[in-house]
Amino acid sequence: MTTAPPRLSRRTVTGYSLGSVGTGGFATLPGLVLAYYLTDTLAVPAIAASVLVFAPKALDVLINPLIGARSDGDAARTGTRRRFLLLGALTLPVFFALTFAVPSGLSAAASGLWVGAAFIAAAIAFALFQVPYIALPAELTDDYLERSRLMSWRVALLGVAILLFGAGGPALREIGGGGRTGYLVMGVVAGAILGLGMLAAWSIAPRGRAQSSVETTTAHGFSDTFAAVRASAPFRVLLLTFALQALATGTMLGAAQYVATYLLDSEGAVSVLFAALVGPAVAVMPLWMRLVRSWGKQRTFLLASALFLASTIALLGLLVGAGPWIYPVVAVAGIGYAGMQMLPMSMLPDVITDHEERTGGSVRAGAFSGVWTAAETAAMALGPAVVLLILAATGFVSSSGEDIVAQSDAALAGIAVAFTAVPAVLVTASIVVLRRYQLAAEDRNRSQ
């Protein structure tokens, strides 16, 4: 008779889930407002803004694997990743606020450089927290279904965080008076909330336990990180699937403010769009959990992706005309989006455990999470950059005043394409990749 693994405590689940306030907020708010801040408040041209939005976070492609390798080394020596979590939690709020604290009187070029420098520092601070945070589930529990339970709560709070920052961020901007002052108020308040969520996750991280003497002397560098990635086919499939979907949602997020302003004729409509997309997440999470128990994670993930795809195809109607019909369609996409967030994050610890079991128990959770977060960060940053490139190609006109500039039909079509067609193509590609996912844990679950 097999003894069931112990359930995670409520404190552990709550603390870990609250970390999503930090990760979800930082992933959401810059993607939503940073490009718009650059083009419509600081008068930075769209093509230059695309570089400023993407380049700082693209550095994470190098930084995150390094942090993952170093956190593996720390975990091997001390049994904990707490130092990295704490450093990120304390520094991110400062640099996040500075990103939106451009002094008045600076030229567009100087303003762009200020934002770029502050955003690079914020991205590094975020990586110090995010990489060990993503590695934690593999160390908190070994159970296939318990990991889904942990991730279902995490994604439920992620949905709350995205609502909080997606709807509340622009609202804070308006409460602060709009313009530069409004963005500064938003940056300070949002940064403080990010830090509090991160500290909650830090508080439940393992405080240290004995590690094997072999692990304390094992190298944890770039070559070891990428050797581990090359050795795990399931990880590569899951990573590519997740990266394609992160790029799809990043593009959608980056286009949302433009859809609200120029297609729905209301800057404030972006908050309603976010509520429609993320609101269903909390309500439908029990449904995705039941499907995981019955179907396994891969097949449930395919269903969630297909539902999101169907919704983006329906949203192509924006090319004909916008209207209130967009909100229920986005809400259906939100049901699929919830599954697309929970399921890959639940599958990642399974892949990590599979690799560690096949390689004699070596500590590589940080290596995998470093590569994972690098891909996610780059994809989410590339999304708004793709939007800006489409806008530049279709003749979008940037502005620095409060008046909304009338855009050409080509520019309006470019906004619609960025919000609908590009995500649809990317999610289609992700479904093709996901069908190749194979893991022993999935086979065992289907046989039960």
BELWODA-V285626 format. One record per residue. N is the residue number from 1. SS is DSSP state (alpha for helix, beta for strand, coil for the rest). PHI is phi as a letter, one per 20 degrees, with the letter a starting at -180 (* if undefined). Layout:
n=N ss=SS phi=PHI
n=N ss=SS phi=PHI
//
This chain:
n=1 ss=coil phi=*
n=2 ss=coil phi=e
n=3 ss=coil phi=f
n=4 ss=coil phi=f
n=5 ss=coil phi=f
n=6 ss=coil phi=f
n=7 ss=coil phi=f
n=8 ss=coil phi=f
n=9 ss=coil phi=f
n=10 ss=alpha phi=f
n=11 ss=alpha phi=f
n=12 ss=alpha phi=f
n=13 ss=alpha phi=f
n=14 ss=alpha phi=f
n=15 ss=alpha phi=f
n=16 ss=alpha phi=f
n=17 ss=alpha phi=f
n=18 ss=alpha phi=f
n=19 ss=alpha phi=g
n=20 ss=alpha phi=f
n=21 ss=alpha phi=f
n=22 ss=alpha phi=f
n=23 ss=alpha phi=f
n=24 ss=alpha phi=f
n=25 ss=alpha phi=f
n=26 ss=alpha phi=f
n=27 ss=alpha phi=f
n=28 ss=alpha phi=e
n=29 ss=alpha phi=f
n=30 ss=alpha phi=f
n=31 ss=alpha phi=f
n=32 ss=alpha phi=e
n=33 ss=alpha phi=d
n=34 ss=alpha phi=f
n=35 ss=alpha phi=f
n=36 ss=alpha phi=f
n=37 ss=alpha phi=f
n=38 ss=alpha phi=f
n=39 ss=alpha phi=e
n=40 ss=alpha phi=d
n=41 ss=coil phi=c
n=42 ss=coil phi=e
n=43 ss=coil phi=m
n=44 ss=coil phi=f
n=45 ss=coil phi=g
n=46 ss=alpha phi=g
n=47 ss=alpha phi=f
n=48 ss=alpha phi=f
n=49 ss=alpha phi=f
n=50 ss=alpha phi=f
n=51 ss=alpha phi=f
n=52 ss=alpha phi=f
n=53 ss=alpha phi=f
n=54 ss=alpha phi=e
n=55 ss=alpha phi=g
n=56 ss=alpha phi=g
n=57 ss=alpha phi=f
n=58 ss=alpha phi=f
n=59 ss=coil phi=f
n=60 ss=alpha phi=f
n=61 ss=alpha phi=g
n=62 ss=alpha phi=e
n=63 ss=alpha phi=f
n=64 ss=alpha phi=f
n=65 ss=alpha phi=f
n=66 ss=alpha phi=f
n=67 ss=alpha phi=f
n=68 ss=alpha phi=f
n=69 ss=alpha phi=f
n=70 ss=alpha phi=f
n=71 ss=alpha phi=f
n=72 ss=alpha phi=f
n=73 ss=alpha phi=f
n=74 ss=alpha phi=f
n=75 ss=alpha phi=f
n=76 ss=alpha phi=f
n=77 ss=alpha phi=e
n=78 ss=alpha phi=d
n=79 ss=coil phi=m
n=80 ss=coil phi=b
n=81 ss=coil phi=d
n=82 ss=alpha phi=f
n=83 ss=alpha phi=f
n=84 ss=alpha phi=f
n=85 ss=alpha phi=g
n=86 ss=alpha phi=f
n=87 ss=alpha phi=f
n=88 ss=alpha phi=f
n=89 ss=alpha phi=f
n=90 ss=alpha phi=e
n=91 ss=alpha phi=e
n=92 ss=alpha phi=g
n=93 ss=alpha phi=g
n=94 ss=alpha phi=f
n=95 ss=alpha phi=f
n=96 ss=alpha phi=f
n=97 ss=alpha phi=f
n=98 ss=alpha phi=f
n=99 ss=alpha phi=g
n=100 ss=coil phi=d
n=101 ss=coil phi=d
n=102 ss=coil phi=f
n=103 ss=coil phi=f
n=104 ss=coil phi=f
n=105 ss=coil phi=n
n=106 ss=coil phi=f
n=107 ss=coil phi=f
n=108 ss=alpha phi=f
n=109 ss=alpha phi=f
n=110 ss=alpha phi=f
n=111 ss=alpha phi=f
n=112 ss=alpha phi=f
n=113 ss=alpha phi=f
n=114 ss=alpha phi=g
n=115 ss=alpha phi=f
n=116 ss=alpha phi=f
n=117 ss=alpha phi=f
n=118 ss=alpha phi=f
n=119 ss=alpha phi=f
n=120 ss=alpha phi=f
n=121 ss=alpha phi=f
n=122 ss=alpha phi=f
n=123 ss=alpha phi=f
n=124 ss=alpha phi=f
n=125 ss=alpha phi=f
n=126 ss=alpha phi=f
n=127 ss=alpha phi=f
n=128 ss=alpha phi=g
n=129 ss=alpha phi=e
n=130 ss=alpha phi=f
n=131 ss=alpha phi=f
n=132 ss=alpha phi=f
n=133 ss=alpha phi=f
n=134 ss=alpha phi=f
n=135 ss=alpha phi=f
n=136 ss=alpha phi=f
n=137 ss=alpha phi=g
n=138 ss=alpha phi=f
n=139 ss=alpha phi=d
n=140 ss=alpha phi=e
n=141 ss=coil phi=b
n=142 ss=coil phi=d
n=143 ss=coil phi=e
n=144 ss=alpha phi=g
n=145 ss=alpha phi=f
n=146 ss=alpha phi=f
n=147 ss=alpha phi=f
n=148 ss=alpha phi=f
n=149 ss=alpha phi=f
n=150 ss=alpha phi=g
n=151 ss=alpha phi=f
n=152 ss=alpha phi=f
n=153 ss=alpha phi=f
n=154 ss=alpha phi=f
n=155 ss=alpha phi=f
n=156 ss=alpha phi=f
n=157 ss=alpha phi=f
n=158 ss=alpha phi=f
n=159 ss=alpha phi=f
n=160 ss=alpha phi=f
n=161 ss=alpha phi=f
n=162 ss=alpha phi=f
n=163 ss=alpha phi=f
n=164 ss=alpha phi=g
n=165 ss=alpha phi=e
n=166 ss=alpha phi=f
n=167 ss=alpha phi=e
n=168 ss=alpha phi=f
n=169 ss=alpha phi=f
n=170 ss=alpha phi=f
n=171 ss=alpha phi=f
n=172 ss=alpha phi=f
n=173 ss=alpha phi=g
n=174 ss=alpha phi=f
n=175 ss=alpha phi=f
n=176 ss=coil phi=f
n=177 ss=coil phi=o
n=178 ss=coil phi=m
n=179 ss=alpha phi=m
n=180 ss=alpha phi=f
n=181 ss=alpha phi=f
n=182 ss=alpha phi=f
n=183 ss=alpha phi=f
n=184 ss=alpha phi=f
n=185 ss=alpha phi=g
n=186 ss=alpha phi=g
n=187 ss=alpha phi=f
n=188 ss=alpha phi=f
n=189 ss=alpha phi=f
n=190 ss=alpha phi=f
n=191 ss=alpha phi=f
n=192 ss=alpha phi=f
n=193 ss=alpha phi=f
n=194 ss=alpha phi=g
n=195 ss=alpha phi=f
n=196 ss=alpha phi=f
n=197 ss=alpha phi=f
n=198 ss=alpha phi=f
n=199 ss=alpha phi=f
n=200 ss=alpha phi=f
n=201 ss=alpha phi=f
n=202 ss=alpha phi=g
n=203 ss=alpha phi=f
n=204 ss=alpha phi=d
n=205 ss=coil phi=f
n=206 ss=coil phi=g
n=207 ss=coil phi=e
n=208 ss=coil phi=p
n=209 ss=coil phi=b
n=210 ss=coil phi=f
n=211 ss=coil phi=d
n=212 ss=coil phi=f
n=213 ss=alpha phi=f
n=214 ss=alpha phi=f
n=215 ss=alpha phi=f
n=216 ss=alpha phi=f
n=217 ss=alpha phi=d
n=218 ss=coil phi=f
n=219 ss=coil phi=f
n=220 ss=coil phi=c
n=221 ss=coil phi=c
n=222 ss=alpha phi=g
n=223 ss=alpha phi=f
n=224 ss=alpha phi=f
n=225 ss=alpha phi=f
n=226 ss=alpha phi=f
n=227 ss=alpha phi=f
n=228 ss=alpha phi=f
n=229 ss=alpha phi=f
n=230 ss=alpha phi=f
n=231 ss=coil phi=e
n=232 ss=coil phi=d
n=233 ss=alpha phi=f
n=234 ss=alpha phi=g
n=235 ss=alpha phi=f
n=236 ss=alpha phi=f
n=237 ss=alpha phi=f
n=238 ss=alpha phi=f
n=239 ss=alpha phi=f
n=240 ss=alpha phi=f
n=241 ss=alpha phi=g
n=242 ss=alpha phi=f
n=243 ss=alpha phi=f
n=244 ss=alpha phi=f
n=245 ss=alpha phi=f
n=246 ss=alpha phi=f
n=247 ss=alpha phi=f
n=248 ss=alpha phi=f
n=249 ss=alpha phi=f
n=250 ss=alpha phi=f
n=251 ss=alpha phi=f
n=252 ss=alpha phi=f
n=253 ss=alpha phi=f
n=254 ss=alpha phi=f
n=255 ss=alpha phi=e
n=256 ss=alpha phi=f
n=257 ss=alpha phi=f
n=258 ss=alpha phi=f
n=259 ss=alpha phi=f
n=260 ss=alpha phi=f
n=261 ss=alpha phi=f
n=262 ss=alpha phi=d
n=263 ss=alpha phi=d
n=264 ss=coil phi=e
n=265 ss=coil phi=m
n=266 ss=coil phi=b
n=267 ss=coil phi=g
n=268 ss=coil phi=f
n=269 ss=alpha phi=f
n=270 ss=alpha phi=f
n=271 ss=alpha phi=f
n=272 ss=alpha phi=f
n=273 ss=alpha phi=f
n=274 ss=alpha phi=f
n=275 ss=alpha phi=f
n=276 ss=alpha phi=f
n=277 ss=alpha phi=f
n=278 ss=alpha phi=e
n=279 ss=coil phi=g
n=280 ss=alpha phi=f
n=281 ss=alpha phi=g
n=282 ss=alpha phi=f
n=283 ss=alpha phi=f
n=284 ss=alpha phi=e
n=285 ss=alpha phi=g
n=286 ss=alpha phi=g
n=287 ss=alpha phi=f
n=288 ss=alpha phi=f
n=289 ss=alpha phi=f
n=290 ss=alpha phi=f
n=291 ss=alpha phi=f
n=292 ss=alpha phi=f
n=293 ss=alpha phi=f
n=294 ss=alpha phi=e
n=295 ss=alpha phi=d
n=296 ss=coil phi=n
n=297 ss=alpha phi=f
n=298 ss=alpha phi=f
n=299 ss=alpha phi=f
n=300 ss=alpha phi=f
n=301 ss=alpha phi=f
n=302 ss=alpha phi=f
n=303 ss=alpha phi=f
n=304 ss=alpha phi=f
n=305 ss=alpha phi=f
n=306 ss=alpha phi=f
n=307 ss=alpha phi=f
n=308 ss=alpha phi=f
n=309 ss=alpha phi=f
n=310 ss=alpha phi=g
n=311 ss=alpha phi=f
n=312 ss=alpha phi=f
n=313 ss=alpha phi=f
n=314 ss=alpha phi=f
n=315 ss=alpha phi=f
n=316 ss=alpha phi=f
n=317 ss=alpha phi=g
n=318 ss=alpha phi=f
n=319 ss=alpha phi=f
n=320 ss=coil phi=e
n=321 ss=coil phi=r
n=322 ss=coil phi=e
n=323 ss=coil phi=r
n=324 ss=coil phi=f
n=325 ss=alpha phi=g
n=326 ss=alpha phi=f
n=327 ss=alpha phi=f
n=328 ss=alpha phi=f
n=329 ss=alpha phi=f
n=330 ss=alpha phi=f
n=331 ss=alpha phi=f
n=332 ss=alpha phi=f
n=333 ss=alpha phi=g
n=334 ss=alpha phi=f
n=335 ss=alpha phi=f
n=336 ss=alpha phi=f
n=337 ss=alpha phi=f
n=338 ss=alpha phi=g
n=339 ss=alpha phi=f
n=340 ss=alpha phi=f
n=341 ss=alpha phi=e
n=342 ss=alpha phi=f
n=343 ss=alpha phi=f
n=344 ss=alpha phi=f
n=345 ss=alpha phi=f
n=346 ss=alpha phi=f
n=347 ss=alpha phi=f
n=348 ss=alpha phi=g
n=349 ss=alpha phi=f
n=350 ss=alpha phi=f
n=351 ss=alpha phi=f
n=352 ss=alpha phi=f
n=353 ss=alpha phi=f
n=354 ss=alpha phi=g
n=355 ss=alpha phi=f
n=356 ss=alpha phi=f
n=357 ss=alpha phi=f
n=358 ss=alpha phi=f
n=359 ss=coil phi=d
n=360 ss=coil phi=n
n=361 ss=coil phi=n
n=362 ss=coil phi=f
n=363 ss=coil phi=e
n=364 ss=coil phi=c
n=365 ss=alpha phi=f
n=366 ss=alpha phi=f
n=367 ss=alpha phi=f
n=368 ss=alpha phi=f
n=369 ss=alpha phi=f
n=370 ss=alpha phi=f
n=371 ss=alpha phi=f
n=372 ss=alpha phi=g
n=373 ss=alpha phi=f
n=374 ss=alpha phi=f
n=375 ss=alpha phi=f
n=376 ss=alpha phi=f
n=377 ss=alpha phi=f
n=378 ss=alpha phi=f
n=379 ss=alpha phi=f
n=380 ss=alpha phi=f
n=381 ss=alpha phi=f
n=382 ss=alpha phi=f
n=383 ss=alpha phi=g
n=384 ss=alpha phi=f
n=385 ss=alpha phi=f
n=386 ss=alpha phi=f
n=387 ss=alpha phi=g
n=388 ss=alpha phi=f
n=389 ss=alpha phi=f
n=390 ss=alpha phi=f
n=391 ss=alpha phi=f
n=392 ss=alpha phi=f
n=393 ss=alpha phi=f
n=394 ss=coil phi=d
n=395 ss=coil phi=n
n=396 ss=coil phi=f
n=397 ss=coil phi=d
n=398 ss=coil phi=f
n=399 ss=coil phi=b
n=400 ss=coil phi=d
n=401 ss=coil phi=e
n=402 ss=coil phi=e
n=403 ss=coil phi=f
n=404 ss=coil phi=e
n=405 ss=coil phi=f
n=406 ss=coil phi=f
n=407 ss=coil phi=d
n=408 ss=coil phi=f
n=409 ss=alpha phi=f
n=410 ss=alpha phi=f
n=411 ss=alpha phi=f
n=412 ss=alpha phi=f
n=413 ss=alpha phi=f
n=414 ss=alpha phi=f
n=415 ss=alpha phi=f
n=416 ss=alpha phi=f
n=417 ss=alpha phi=f
n=418 ss=alpha phi=f
n=419 ss=alpha phi=e
n=420 ss=coil phi=c
n=421 ss=alpha phi=f
n=422 ss=alpha phi=f
n=423 ss=alpha phi=g
n=424 ss=alpha phi=f
n=425 ss=alpha phi=f
n=426 ss=alpha phi=f
n=427 ss=alpha phi=f
n=428 ss=alpha phi=g
n=429 ss=alpha phi=f
n=430 ss=alpha phi=f
n=431 ss=alpha phi=f
n=432 ss=alpha phi=g
n=433 ss=alpha phi=f
n=434 ss=alpha phi=f
n=435 ss=coil phi=f
n=436 ss=coil phi=e
n=437 ss=coil phi=f
n=438 ss=coil phi=c
n=439 ss=coil phi=b
n=440 ss=alpha phi=g
n=441 ss=alpha phi=f
n=442 ss=alpha phi=f
n=443 ss=alpha phi=f
n=444 ss=alpha phi=f
n=445 ss=alpha phi=f
n=446 ss=alpha phi=f
n=447 ss=alpha phi=e
n=448 ss=coil phi=e
//
